[in-house]
Amino acid sequence: MNDAAENMERQFFFSQFECIRTITASERRRVEHVFYKPRQTLCVLKTYYNRNLSEVYQKLKSIRHENLVAVYDVLFCDGNTYVIEENVDGETLAEHLENYGPFSEKDVIHIVERVCRGLEQLHCQTPPLIHRDIKPGNIMMREDGTVKLIDFDTVRCHKVGSRRDTTLLGTKEYASPEHFGYGQTDITSDIYSIGAMMNELLTGELLVNHNATYEGRLLPVINRCIEVDSGKRSSPSGNCTQYCPAIEAHGE
């Protein structure tokens, strides 16, 4: 793409919205509320400084699922990645934990089933998209019970034959051993994080040395998710929705 075309693309992208307010800002990322003209609604603009995330976000732009925050547009220019996303009203699971304490087993079943369905849409892409940062702070819940997975800046495309990730990202308290260089993150790495998150949602506590602190009916599901051996976390189907029947069965 020549300079003239790039300038036209840049001008068109930034002409589509009006900034309303800054939500958060740091050296790495800026998040703003904007009025997005194509949809005539409030959206979120995320600016990732000195990072090219366009490959992953272009893939996410083509995905629509009720349990994934929608990506409407993306632009990489001047070394930065700009993303327009759906604005999700509600609170994160981390905010709920802080304000009200642990969730009931029934609520955790509801939440995790929907997170798994959203993740399945990422994992079924070719190549699979690995979220790598499943945690309470990255899941929004609306008043009507809708659950959405947000924050895709750590997502990577699984690379067949790669022995480990080039860059180690994610939040260590929910990260599988693969995140720390013991192999490449894959679908089962997200499954590990689901188990770690389930433990926290049910107890308000983090795992201790890869062991759950929860002792209730959902423990068998959590223990399978957080197996240190990634090969023991999933069935031959290798997807997250395999856990939905198991979660329901243990929650009865």
Residue, then its C-alpha position, 0 to 999 in steps of 0.5 A: m500500500n502506497d503512502a497516499a492509500e495509507n493516508m486515505e485509510r487513516q483519514f477514513f478510520f478516524s473520521q468514523f468516530e468522535c471521542i467522548r472520554t478516556i477510560t484508562a491510559s498508560e504507556r502501553r494502551r489507551v482506552e476511550h469511549v467514542f461515538y461510532k458513526p457507522r453503528q450510531t452508538l457508543c463504542v470503545l476505542k483501544t489504542y495499543y502503542n508500539r504493537n502490531l496486533s492487526e493480524v489477530y484483530q482482523k480475524l476477530k473482526s470476522i467473528r460474531h458470537e454472543n459471548l465475545v465482545a464484537v470487534y468492528d474495525v481495526l487499523f495499524c498505522d504509525g506503529n500503533t494498533y487502533v481497534i473499535e469494539e462493542n461497548v459492554d455495560g455491566e461489571t467484570l467478574a473481578e468487580h463482582l468478587e470485590n463487591y459481593g464476594p464469591f459466586s454460588e456454584k449455580d452462577v459459576i456454572h452459568i458463567v463458565e458454560r458461556v465463557c466456554r462457548g465464546l472460547e470455542q469460537l476462537h479455538c475453532q478458527t484456522p489456525p486456532l486463536i488462543h486467548r491466553d488471559i482468561k481471568p475474572g477481570n476479562i469477563m463482563m456480566r450484564e444485569d440480564g446475565t449475558v456473559k462476554l469475554i473481553d480484552f483480546d490483546t494477548v490473543r495469539c494464533h497457534k503455530v503448528g510445530s512451534r515449541r514455545d511462545t515468542t512472547l510470554l503474556g497473560t496474568k501469572e495467577y491464571a497462567s498454565p505452565e506453558h505460559f512460562g516457557y514449558g511449551q507453546t500455549d494452545i487450546t488447553s492453556d485456556i482450559y487451565s485458566i478456566g479452572a484457575m478462574m473457577n476456583e477463584l469465583l467459588t472461593g475468592e482465592l487463587l490456586v496454591n501451587h497449581n492446587a485448588t482451594y475449593e472443595g465442593r461438587l465442581l472440584p473434579v472439573i477444576n482438577r481436570c482443567i488445572e492438570v500440569d500435564s496439558g495432555k490430561r486437560s482435554s478430551p480427543s475433541g480438544n475443545c472447551t465446550q466438552y466441559c459444559p456437560a461435566i460442569e452441569a453434572h457435578g453442579e446438580 
